[in-house]
Amino acid sequence: MPARYHSVTLNKELCRGCSDCLMHCPTQAIRVREGRAHIIGELCIDCGACIRYCSYHAKVALTDELSAIRAYKYRVALPAPSFFAQFDRRAHSVGQILDALKALGFDEVFEVAQGADVVTRALRDLLKERDRPRPLISSACPAVTRLIQIRFPSLIDSIVPLRQPMEVAAAMARKQFCARHGVSPEEVGLFFITPCPAKMTAIKSPLGHESSSANGAISIREVYKAMQPLLPQHRHSQTTTAATPLGLGWALNGGESEAALCVGSLAVDGIDNVIHVLEEMENGRLSDLDFLEAAACPGGCVGGPLVFGNSFIARNTMRAILRDLPHSDPEDVAPAWPLSPSQLLNERAILPNTALALDEDVSAALRRMQQMRGILSRLPGHDCGACGSPSCAAFAEDVARGYCRELDCVYRLKESLEEKARERE
């Protein structure tokens, strides 16, 4: 596959060559060679798991700086629903947060939860189509979609062919802003306030369409800090959210399923849990479900690696926000198709990631597979990571690909030295 952009990257100066990230990467995209970690771009899904587990903060997520908005004549902020959960609900209203965000230098704020309301309506319609495979898998989390491309390609056809709420919100915001102010689309910069690196990657290297409707993404953490001195100035804000509680609820694990009114659904969060459930689905054990909502981050987007607050507190805050809002439904506030079908539906197929293929030539791939099996039979099976690969199976593949030597395994090296010592006796 062609090289693509990655938000998750490595600061080599901080890396100590430990195996924490190595052992927690869900796609085995990390190796430790010559005392430093290396990320295999073809396998990385930008889930941010390595950022969570790196004790030395050597894994970082590259996002746009706040100053990037100055490149555009007009600027629109696209706050994720999880953004509102970062603030003390007793001290800051949603309106106060929206006004302070605008005061950072944005001409307008368009909530991504409004995009979630529109996607909710489209998702409800898709779930009524009984000829689609069951269960359908949410397309909201780009890290999960990329995980399926790599590890579960047989499930690709089950992914909902709808764009992420971020993309829908960006397309709506640009269309409305240009119509209202009589400006050209190129003059408007739309920036997503993101809880995770996967969304930044999805903007630079889109899934299911050629280009993103957003121009960039700024981390929630950076925007949160910049807003602190501005919040007191908007203490008496009368601004209200334009989204429904169901749209805002997409920030929480299970929120999408609730919004879709899908009784036969399962919501799973945390990348390791997602993998286990997808394995069950691949084995045909979830055929009684209609919908699978999967989020790479614990608790959903409120638990993203780029949020500011504690994810458990954020979950509680979001639930309180939703309780305080008057009841409304996407059917009441969101037009069914405010955009063209191409702006709501994927315009190109999501394909398997063939990075794991041993060789394009079938015969060569089979020979390499046999070589791997031979190497693996000689390895101890401890999956210790001391060799710099995440498992003995991954190490056998790395040796077969020529990335390292079999004696890079400390156990094989010890055996080799012992054999040579016996020969000299």
Phi, psi and omega in degrees: 000150179294151180297144178229168180292147173228130174284318180287128181216175185245133170266099187297332181292331181268342184291132179256000179076021176284178185250014182300308180294322182304315187277348183249001179285123185289342180245012180052048183266005184240138173231152174249116180227135179054040174079009180222148177285150176227134180260125177276106187301325182295337183255345184288134178251006177058035180286336180087007179301321180294329177295319180296321189265348182285112181289341185255007178056035180276342176264127183227158177252123178273121175228171178289147172280159181301328181294345182296338182292340183290348179287351183242146179292322178236142186228136179233129178269139178239082182287133175293151176306325181293343181300320184291337181283356181277346187253152178294114184298329181287334183259335187226123177277164177300320179298319178298319180294317179298317181292319179294324178296318178296325181292347178289347181130009179266143177283326179213162173236129178236116185288133177295336176299333174294321174295323178296324177297318180293315179296325177302314180297317180294322180293320177301319179294318181295323181292342178279345181278103188286349180276357178278151181298149180238140355281152169286146181250133179302143177257009187290327183260109181296332178294322178292319178300316179292327175299316179296321178302323185271310190257339183226056184300336179292346182260002185301320182293346179273350180290133179301128183279037180252146176289159178294150176307325178301316181292317180295317179298318181296317179296319178295316183297316180295315181299314182289319182296314182296320180292323183287323187252356178065041181244164179277149182302328183293340182277349187256126176255124180249124185237122178281134175268102197259142175270354187209157178289335182298327179288324176298316178296323180294333177284317182282326179228083188297156176250121176086000177204163188290314184220154181279150175282343178266155180264341181182180180218137178241138184293145175304321182301315182292317181293321179303313181295319181292335183278341187306312180290346183268338184302316181300333181288347183238032184299328185255032182299139176255005180292142177236160179292143178268355183260165176275162174302328179291324177293316177294330182293348176299343179294336184257148174299128182097348182293322180293317180297319179296317180296324182283355181059035184263109181287317181275064183231162175224130178248128181229140180228157184090125190300323179293320178294322178300316180299316181297320180290320178295327175297318178297318180295318180297330179272007175079020184264003179240024185293347180274356181266154174262331189210136176242117176259117185234128180236130182293330185268144179298126180084357185097200185295337177294344180256018180297154182289351181252011177279166182267314188270174176295133186295326180291319177294320180297321178299316180295319179297315180296320178298321179294320177300315182294323179295325185281342183279144176294147182293134172206159185237147177306330178297333183274329189244339185254122175298145186300313182225076182285351180236170174291155180307325181293339179270350176252324182258153175300141180259354175213156184291146171271122188253158176298148174272114184270016182298336181277352180297134182287329179191148178292328178278126185298317181297317179294323179295320179294320178296319179293324177297317178296320178298317179299317180297321178296316179297315182298326180294337181265355181270156186286339181079020181278339183051045186278337181082359182295336180282348183098359175250152187287342180203167178295323178296317178294323179294318178300320178293318180298321178294316181297328179279350179088016181279339180202179182252152180300328181282003171288345172283123185297328180288319177292325177296317179298316179298319180296317180294322179294321178297318181292324178294321179292324180295330181279346182285000000 
